[in-house]
Amino acid sequence: MWKLTRPDNQHDKLVRDTLLDLQDHRLVRIELVREDQRQVWVLTKRGHGEAKKLLEPKGIRVSALREEKYDPDTGELLGASYDDHSAAVTSTAAELHRAGIGHRLGFATEMPHRLGDGYVQRADLVVRAPAAGVPVMLLEIDRRTEDAHDLVTKLRRYWEWGRLLPKDAAKLTVDLVRSRPGAIEDVDHEKRLWRRVYPPTGREGLAPLAFVFADTTEAKVANTVAVLEEAGRRYWAPRRYQSLHREAITAKDYSQAVPVVVTTLEQLQEHGADAAVWRRLGREDEQTLTDALDNPDGDALYRRQYAHAEAEDERRRAAEREAQWPVCKRCGRKFTDQRWEETTARTAWKAGNLSVCGPCHADDVAREEAAAEAARIQAAAPEPEDDGQEPGKPRRGLFRRWT
């Protein structure tokens, strides 16, 4: 706990003194003492109520109360509620916080996710760290006490939860989803249930999920990850974009996938949660958390490739059209798109000589207009008056000699 509240302190005396003071006020109690003599503290019922009032800002939830359990025969207080798994969860939160991923109130444990059949899948830890590029991430801490296929089942449940609609969804949307399998994929994420609970991730797909393995061997981790990759492919793997430019589009569609990253608690403690210790399912190398969650081959690449493919198609279509254009009978130039449309449209009778190109047709129109203008001017000129003299003789009265 002191690593989470005082990550820069080398000793936990301040935290221990604070816990002892809270114990005097019956706000906390010792749940158990671990083999290394570290104590696990939990809130009492009174402390839980105080925490809900004082420490719960909007959008942050306090974990469920851990009731005291006693052995029915001996009356001894049982510490089974919190064990090494809980300590691993807290240690994971501490390492994330120490790396600047999540503030103290940005963590929540045992977060419930109710499925359509009523089953509740509880996340071991939920972190919200928008400032670190991780608006939300669900974490499952596994000390290899669960079978690898059980983790695949958890992944499936988170995937199913991300495809649910809220109870007050529009009737048209509900009918669409009920109409055929997979119709939920046509419903925008903003209209789904998970967006009522968590903020947008800033990336494609559902809320990301992290598996953190603790107190186990590298071989067991490798085997578990291999099962997750193979048996859980439907839930984490992207798809190909449905596009007419299939050969030109290499980008992948992550819109319906759960981004899954894996690491170990030992790596977090040795290198830090901000180091390249996270591996994304489907990738080989370990990356930083934000790089592992990003999709460089996703939507952004698709938009660039699609725009490039469209431009190439347009150039190809233009070249094909140009190859089909006829040649002007007068100057030998090829028709343009506009001239080709003029000569093949229903109003082709207005296009003049259909065997000449646009410039030649423009010359014809200019000559016709010049001739028509000349005729108009000639027709508008006044005719000379008849004075009765013979043609060729000087007219009388035009000149007069003065003396």
C-alpha positions, 0 to 999 in steps of 0.5 A: 500500500505504501508503494501506491500512496508514497511511491517515492518513499524508501520506507513505509513507516509513514503509511504504517503509522497512518494505518495504526491511527486508522485502526485506533478509530476502527476504520481499518483492520489487519486481514492477514500476515503474509509469509514475508511478515508483510501485513494486508490491511482492509477497510472495516464496515465503518471505514468502507462507509467513510471512504465512499463518502470522502474518497469517491469522486464522480466516476470512481468506485470503491471496492466491495466491502470484505466481510470478516469471516471466522472459522465456525469451529475455532472462531479464528478470524479467517484471512481467505478473503485477501491472499497473495492474489490481492497483494499482486493486484495492489502491487500491479496498481503500485507499479502503474502508479509509480510509472505515472500511469493512473492517479491514486483514485484512478484505480478500482478493484473487483469491477463488475461487468454483468452479461446478458445471462446475468453472469458477472465478470469482475475485473481484478483491476481497472485503471484510468489514466487519460494523461498517460494515453490510457483512458481505461484498461481492464486488468486480470492478475493471474498467479497461474492458479487458473487454467489457460482456457479459463483466461480465454473464457474471461476474454470471451466474456469481456468481448461479449460485454462490449457488444451489449446494448444498454437497457434504454437502447432505441427500439430500432437499434434493438430490433436491428441487433435481434434481426440477424447474428453479428448485427451489433457490429453495425451499431456504433460504440457510442450506442453500446453499454460499455460506453456508458461505463467507460470513456472512449479509448481513443483507439479502435475496438473495445476497452483494452484488457491486460493479463499480468502474470505473477509468481510463475515461470517464463515457460508457464507464461509462454504456454498461457499466452500461446493458448490465449493467442490461438483459442482467443483469436476470435476476440482479440484478432483484427479482421480484413477491411471489406473494401473493393480495393482488397489487394491495395488495402493491407490495413486491419479492422480492429473495430470489433476486437478487444486489444489484449496485452500481457506482461508479468509483475516481475517485469513491471517491478524490475523495469517499470510499467512505462518500459517496453515490457508489454506484449500485444497478442498477435505481435512478437516484440515487447513495447511500451503500453501506449505503443502496444495499445496503438494500431499503426496498421489500423484505421489511420493506415486504412484511410491513407491506403483507401485514398491512394487506391481511389486516386489510382483507380481514378487515374486508371479510369481516366486512362481507359476513357482516354483510350476510347476517345475518338480522334478529330477528323480535322486536326487529329487531336483526341476528344476530351471527356466533355466533348465525348459527352457532348457528342454522345448525349441525347442532345448531340444534335446541338454539338455541331459536327460530331467528327471534330474535337472541342477546339475545332468545334469552338472554331466552327461556332466562332466562324458561324457567329462572325458570319452571322454578325457580319450579315446582321451589320450589313442588313442594318446599314441604310440604302443610298437615296436616288437623286434622278441623275445618270450614274457616273455624272457629277451631281448638280448643286453639290459645288458652287463657285464663289466670286 
